[in-house]
Amino acid sequence: MPRKRAMHSGAARFRQRRLYASVRHPVHCQEHKMSETDLVPLLTRIADALDRLAPPAPPINDFDAADAFIWHAEGDWLEPVREVNRVELGLLRGIDRVRDILVENTERFAAGLPANNVLLWGARGTGKSALVKAAHAAINEATPRALALIEIHREDIPSLPRLLSLVRTSTRRCLLFCDDLSFEKQDTSYKSLKAVLEGGIEGRPGNVVLYATSNRRHLMPRDMIENERSTAINPAEAVEESVSLSDRFGLWLGFHNVDQETFLAIVRGYAAHYGLKLPEDQLKAEANEWSITRGARSGRVAWQYIQDLAGRLGKRLA
């Protein structure tokens, strides 16, 4: 019996030694036919699979990468914009007063002085967003790298606190820009925006101002305000809650449709700037007809006519 147990024990130790040898030296093991060269594709596939399973690397937000950025809430990423779609400040006509106010406020902010958040409200196509981008470009042209323009989309407003936390650590002056900002029924994100603008413990970072454009002076439809008035115990308090968002903007700049002469002045300015030569009477007649068919006279309508004219004349707008 002891001899049999010893034989079994010896056989077990032999199998263990063979297994150990196959692990340590797979190439020299007769039972393992795979060579080291054969292992390379397998190991490569394993490495690729591990890379796919690994969490994505955090985005690198470099405030010196450009003068303009787009905020992507998913991933907390600032996408650099190499060339901003804009027109020159001098081509914006019929908005001289609000232009001067906005440029002065922006210049103070760029110089490190106190400045207000700005709400640009009014009729569509009257140059609200164009003025913000033109003012940013003009100030950076006079003082390179003075301002970083960061566009945040309306649907990403709830992520604004995260963006402010990121911008707070930057040494650059940052102009946050939200185009076509408004709120509909059952939308409560405006309450968080109020706290970010002026309320809260931390408050707005000193290197940040917010410029927003909207077709509505109070950023929400009138029936939404009236609904809150009718359902509230104290109607006055309900209205105060609804309109207090716009009060967080220190400057309200109103934009309105222009008269015929101003509209034609805008068209002439564009035509001269881009070298679109057309007899004055023909230019006036075509521009007036274009505005009538669009049902409005505004900077946007004038630009659309100029695009059509340039196409017919075979000119590029660059």
C-alpha positions in Angstrom: 0.0 0.0 0.0 2.7 2.5 0.8 4.5 1.6 -2.4 1.3 2.2 -4.5 0.7 5.5 -2.8 4.3 6.5 -3.5 3.9 5.7 -7.1 0.8 7.8 -7.4 2.6 10.6 -5.6 5.5 10.4 -8.0 3.2 10.5 -11.0 1.4 13.6 -9.6 4.8 15.4 -9.2 5.8 14.5 -12.7 2.5 15.9 -14.1 3.0 19.1 -12.1 6.6 19.5 -13.5 5.3 19.1 -17.1 2.6 21.7 -16.5 5.1 24.1 -14.9 7.4 23.6 -17.9 4.6 24.2 -20.4 3.8 27.5 -18.7 7.4 28.6 -18.3 8.7 27.4 -21.7 5.7 26.9 -24.1 7.9 26.8 -27.1 10.0 23.9 -25.9 7.0 21.9 -24.7 6.1 19.1 -27.1 2.4 19.4 -26.2 2.4 23.1 -27.0 2.8 23.6 -30.7 2.2 27.4 -30.8 5.3 29.5 -31.5 6.0 33.0 -30.1 5.3 34.4 -33.6 1.8 32.9 -33.5 1.1 34.6 -30.2 1.5 38.1 -31.5 -1.9 38.4 -33.3 -3.6 37.0 -30.2 -1.9 39.4 -27.9 -2.7 42.3 -30.2 -6.4 41.4 -30.2 -6.4 41.2 -26.4 -4.7 44.6 -26.1 -7.3 46.1 -28.5 -10.1 44.7 -26.6 -8.7 46.1 -23.3 -8.4 49.5 -25.0 -12.1 49.4 -26.0 -13.1 48.5 -22.5 -11.1 51.2 -20.9 -12.8 54.5 -20.1 -12.2 57.4 -22.5 -9.4 59.7 -21.6 -10.6 63.0 -20.2 -10.8 65.9 -22.7 -7.9 68.4 -22.8 -9.4 71.9 -22.6 -6.7 74.3 -23.8 -7.9 78.0 -23.5 -5.0 79.1 -25.7 -5.9 76.8 -28.6 -8.2 79.4 -30.2 -10.1 82.6 -29.5 -13.5 80.9 -29.8 -14.9 77.6 -28.5 -18.1 75.6 -28.5 -19.1 74.0 -25.2 -20.1 70.3 -25.4 -21.8 69.3 -22.2 -21.5 65.6 -23.0 -17.8 65.1 -22.1 -17.3 68.6 -20.7 -15.3 69.6 -23.7 -14.5 73.0 -25.3 -14.1 72.5 -29.0 -11.8 75.2 -30.6 -13.3 77.2 -33.5 -10.5 78.3 -35.8 -12.7 80.7 -37.9 -15.9 82.3 -36.5 -18.8 82.9 -38.9 -19.2 86.7 -38.6 -19.4 90.0 -40.4 -17.3 93.1 -39.7 -18.5 95.5 -37.1 -18.6 98.4 -39.6 -21.0 96.6 -41.8 -23.7 96.5 -39.1 -26.1 99.4 -39.8 -29.2 100.8 -38.0 -28.0 99.6 -34.6 -25.5 102.3 -33.8 -26.7 103.1 -30.2 -26.9 99.5 -29.0 -23.6 98.7 -30.9 -21.8 101.4 -29.0 -23.2 100.3 -25.6 -22.3 96.6 -26.2 -18.8 97.4 -27.5 -18.1 99.7 -24.5 -19.3 97.1 -22.0 -17.2 94.4 -23.7 -14.1 96.6 -23.8 -14.4 97.3 -20.1 -14.6 93.6 -19.4 -11.6 92.8 -21.6 -9.6 95.4 -19.7 -10.4 93.6 -16.4 -12.9 96.2 -15.2 -16.5 95.5 -14.0 -19.0 94.7 -16.7 -22.6 93.5 -17.0 -24.3 90.5 -18.4 -26.2 91.5 -21.5 -29.5 90.4 -22.9 -30.0 91.3 -26.6 -33.6 91.0 -27.4 -35.9 91.9 -30.3 -37.0 91.0 -33.8 -35.4 88.1 -35.6 -32.7 88.9 -38.1 -31.9 92.3 -36.7 -28.2 91.6 -35.9 -28.2 90.5 -32.3 -25.8 87.5 -32.6 -23.9 89.2 -35.4 -23.2 92.1 -33.1 -21.8 89.9 -30.3 -19.4 88.1 -32.7 -18.4 91.3 -34.4 -17.6 93.0 -31.1 -15.6 90.0 -29.9 -13.6 90.1 -33.2 -13.0 93.9 -33.1 -11.7 93.8 -29.5 -9.4 90.9 -30.2 -8.1 92.6 -33.3 -7.2 95.7 -31.3 -5.8 93.6 -28.4 -4.9 90.1 -29.5 -6.1 87.2 -27.3 -8.0 89.6 -25.1 -11.2 87.6 -25.0 -12.2 84.0 -25.5 -15.7 83.6 -26.9 -17.5 80.4 -25.7 -20.8 79.4 -27.2 -23.2 77.4 -25.1 -26.3 75.9 -26.7 -29.7 76.4 -25.2 -30.2 72.7 -24.4 -26.9 72.7 -22.5 -27.9 75.4 -20.0 -28.3 72.9 -17.1 -24.5 72.2 -17.5 -23.6 75.9 -17.1 -22.4 75.4 -13.5 -19.8 72.8 -14.8 -18.7 75.2 -17.5 -18.2 78.0 -15.0 -16.2 75.8 -12.7 -13.9 75.0 -15.6 -13.6 78.6 -16.8 -13.0 79.9 -13.3 -9.6 78.3 -13.3 -8.6 80.0 -16.6 -6.5 83.2 -16.8 -8.4 84.3 -19.9 -11.4 86.6 -19.9 -14.3 84.5 -21.2 -17.4 85.8 -22.9 -20.1 83.2 -22.7 -22.6 83.4 -25.5 -26.0 81.7 -25.8 -27.9 82.4 -29.0 -31.7 82.3 -29.1 -32.2 81.8 -25.4 -35.8 81.2 -24.4 -37.9 78.9 -22.2 -41.1 77.1 -22.8 -43.9 75.7 -20.6 -42.8 73.2 -18.0 -39.2 74.2 -18.4 -37.7 74.9 -15.0 -34.0 75.2 -16.1 -34.4 79.0 -16.0 -34.3 78.8 -12.2 -30.8 77.3 -12.3 -29.7 79.9 -14.7 -30.8 82.6 -12.4 -28.7 81.2 -9.6 -25.7 80.9 -11.8 -25.9 84.5 -13.1 -25.9 86.4 -9.9 -27.1 84.1 -7.0 -25.5 81.2 -5.2 -22.6 81.2 -2.8 -19.8 81.3 -5.4 -21.5 83.8 -7.8 -20.3 84.5 -11.3 -16.5 84.2 -11.8 -14.8 87.5 -12.2 -13.4 86.5 -15.6 -16.8 85.7 -17.1 -19.8 87.6 -18.5 -22.8 86.1 -20.2 -24.3 87.5 -23.4 -27.6 86.1 -24.6 -29.9 86.8 -27.5 -33.6 86.2 -27.5 -36.7 87.2 -29.4 -38.4 87.6 -26.0 -37.7 90.4 -23.6 -38.4 88.2 -20.6 -37.1 85.0 -22.2 -40.4 83.1 -21.9 -43.8 83.3 -23.7 -46.5 85.6 -22.3 -49.0 82.7 -21.9 -46.4 81.0 -19.6 -46.3 84.1 -17.4 -50.1 84.5 -17.5 -50.5 80.8 -16.6 -48.3 81.2 -13.5 -50.3 84.3 -12.6 -53.6 82.5 -12.8 -52.5 79.4 -10.8 -50.6 81.2 -8.0 -51.9 82.1 -4.6 -50.3 85.5 -5.0 -50.3 86.3 -8.8 -47.8 89.2 -8.3 -45.2 86.9 -6.8 -45.6 84.4 -9.7 -44.9 87.1 -12.2 -41.9 88.3 -10.2 -40.5 84.7 -10.3 -41.0 84.5 -14.1 -39.5 87.8 -15.2 -36.7 88.0 -12.6 -34.5 85.9 -14.9 -34.1 88.9 -17.3 -33.4 91.1 -14.3 -30.1 89.2 -13.9 -28.9 90.8 -17.0 -27.5 94.3 -16.2 -28.0 95.5 -19.8 -31.1 95.1 -22.0 -30.5 96.0 -25.6 -33.5 96.2 -27.9 -33.4 95.4 -31.6 -36.2 96.3 -34.0 -36.9 96.0 -37.7 -35.3 98.9 -39.7 -37.0 101.4 -42.0 -36.6 101.3 -45.8 -33.7 103.8 -46.0 -31.7 101.9 -43.3 -32.4 98.6 -45.1 -31.0 100.1 -48.3 -28.0 101.5 -46.5 -27.2 98.0 -45.2 -27.5 96.6 -48.8 -25.3 99.3 -50.2 -22.7 98.7 -47.5 -22.5 95.0 -48.2 -22.4 95.6 -52.0 -19.6 98.0 -51.7 -17.6 95.9 -49.3 -17.7 92.8 -51.5 -17.4 94.6 -54.8 -20.8 93.8 -56.2 -21.3 96.3 -58.9 -24.9 97.0 -59.9 -26.6 100.3 -61.1 -28.0 102.1 -58.0 -31.6 102.1 -59.3 -31.5 98.4 -60.1 -29.9 97.6 -56.7 -32.6 99.6 -54.9 -35.4 98.1 -56.9 -34.2 94.5 -56.4 -33.5 95.0 -52.7 -37.0 96.5 -52.1 -38.6 93.6 -54.0 -36.6 91.1 -52.0 -37.7 92.6 -48.7 -41.4 92.7 -49.8 -41.3 89.0 -50.7 -39.8 88.2 -47.3 -42.2 90.3 -45.4 -39.5 92.1 -43.4 -36.7 94.5 -43.6 -33.7 93.5 -41.5 -30.0 92.9 -41.6 -30.6 89.2 -42.2 -32.9 89.8 -45.2 -30.3 92.3 -46.6 -27.6 89.6 -46.3 -29.8 87.0 -48.0 -30.3 89.4 -50.9 -26.5 90.0 -51.1 -25.9 86.3 -51.2 -28.3 86.0 -54.1 -26.8 88.9 -55.9 -23.3 87.6 -55.5 -24.3 84.3 -56.9 -25.8 85.8 -60.0 -22.8 88.0 -60.5 -20.4 85.0 -60.1 -18.7 86.7 -57.1 -17.4 85.0 -53.9 -18.2 86.4 -50.5 -14.8 86.0 -48.8 
